[in-house]
Amino acid sequence: MNKIKENFKYFATEHKDIYDAYANYGKLIHEQGGPLDEKTRALMKVVISSVSCHNYALETHINKALEVSCTKEEIEHAILLTAPSVGFPNMMESIMVFRTVMDKK
């Protein structure tokens, strides 16, 4: 089990009520939050994690994007689009996370 899954399991176990509330909140946003389709929402989460420099979240959201049929090319393009707004170094770090995830596939 990797670090992300271990930490998630710890949080969900040790702080169950908080986790359950947060999970329900996320579920409601996805189900009732608006007209965006699942792939668009997944790519947005990749971009948000990328520009926020949350590399563990980025890894998680890349994997989730793949699970909802986003292609490798779509995910990489979404990350590349961040460079003009948040800078080349940030985008390059996100590409490194992306490549690491893809290498595991």
C-alpha positions as CSV (number, residue, x, y, z in Angstrom):
1,M,0.0,0.0,0.0
2,N,1.5,3.4,-0.9
3,K,1.8,6.5,1.4
4,I,-1.3,8.1,0.0
5,K,-3.6,5.1,0.6
6,E,-2.1,4.5,4.1
7,N,-2.6,8.1,5.1
8,F,-6.2,8.1,3.7
9,K,-7.0,4.9,5.6
10,Y,-5.6,6.4,8.8
11,F,-7.7,9.5,8.4
12,A,-10.9,7.6,7.5
13,T,-10.4,5.3,10.5
14,E,-9.2,7.8,13.1
15,H,-11.5,10.6,12.1
16,K,-14.4,8.7,10.8
17,D,-17.1,11.4,11.4
18,I,-15.1,14.1,9.8
19,Y,-14.2,11.8,6.8
20,D,-17.9,10.8,6.4
21,A,-19.0,14.4,6.4
22,Y,-16.3,15.4,3.9
23,A,-17.1,12.4,1.6
24,N,-20.8,13.2,1.6
25,Y,-20.0,16.9,0.8
26,G,-17.9,15.8,-2.2
27,K,-20.6,13.4,-3.3
28,L,-23.2,16.1,-3.2
29,I,-21.1,18.5,-5.2
30,H,-20.5,15.9,-7.9
31,E,-24.1,14.8,-8.0
32,Q,-25.9,18.1,-7.6
33,G,-23.3,20.7,-8.3
34,G,-23.9,21.5,-11.9
35,P,-23.8,20.6,-15.6
36,L,-20.1,19.5,-15.9
37,D,-19.6,15.9,-17.0
38,E,-17.5,13.4,-15.1
39,K,-14.4,13.7,-17.3
40,T,-14.4,17.5,-17.2
41,R,-14.7,17.4,-13.4
42,A,-11.8,14.9,-13.2
43,L,-9.6,17.1,-15.4
44,M,-10.4,20.1,-13.4
45,K,-9.3,18.4,-10.2
46,V,-6.0,17.4,-11.9
47,V,-5.5,21.1,-12.8
48,I,-6.5,22.4,-9.3
49,S,-4.1,19.9,-7.6
50,S,-1.4,20.9,-10.1
51,V,-1.6,24.6,-9.6
52,S,-2.0,24.2,-5.8
53,C,1.3,22.2,-5.7
54,H,-0.4,19.4,-3.9
55,N,1.5,16.5,-5.5
56,Y,-0.1,13.7,-3.5
57,A,-3.5,15.0,-4.4
58,L,-2.3,15.4,-8.0
59,E,-1.3,11.7,-8.1
60,T,-4.7,10.7,-6.7
61,H,-6.6,12.9,-9.2
62,I,-4.6,11.6,-12.1
63,N,-5.5,8.1,-11.1
64,K,-9.2,9.0,-10.7
65,A,-9.1,10.8,-14.1
66,L,-7.9,7.6,-15.7
67,E,-10.6,5.6,-13.9
68,V,-13.3,7.8,-15.5
69,S,-11.8,7.3,-19.0
70,C,-9.7,10.4,-19.4
71,T,-6.9,9.6,-21.7
72,K,-3.2,10.0,-20.9
73,E,-3.1,12.8,-23.6
74,E,-6.1,14.7,-22.1
75,I,-4.5,14.6,-18.6
76,E,-1.1,15.7,-19.9
77,H,-2.7,18.5,-21.9
78,A,-4.6,19.8,-18.9
79,I,-1.4,20.0,-17.0
80,L,0.4,21.7,-19.8
81,L,-2.3,24.4,-19.9
82,T,-1.3,25.5,-16.4
83,A,2.1,26.8,-17.5
84,P,1.0,30.3,-18.7
85,S,-1.0,31.0,-15.6
86,V,1.1,29.5,-12.8
87,G,4.5,29.2,-14.3
88,F,6.7,26.7,-16.1
89,P,8.4,25.3,-13.0
90,N,5.1,24.4,-11.4
91,M,3.9,22.8,-14.6
92,M,7.2,20.8,-14.9
93,E,6.8,19.5,-11.4
94,S,3.3,18.4,-12.2
95,I,4.5,16.7,-15.4
96,M,7.0,14.8,-13.3
97,V,4.2,13.5,-11.0
98,F,2.2,12.6,-14.1
99,R,5.1,10.7,-15.6
100,T,5.6,8.9,-12.3
101,V,2.0,7.8,-12.3
102,M,2.1,6.7,-15.9
103,D,5.3,4.7,-15.3
104,K,3.4,2.7,-12.6
105,K,0.7,1.8,-15.1
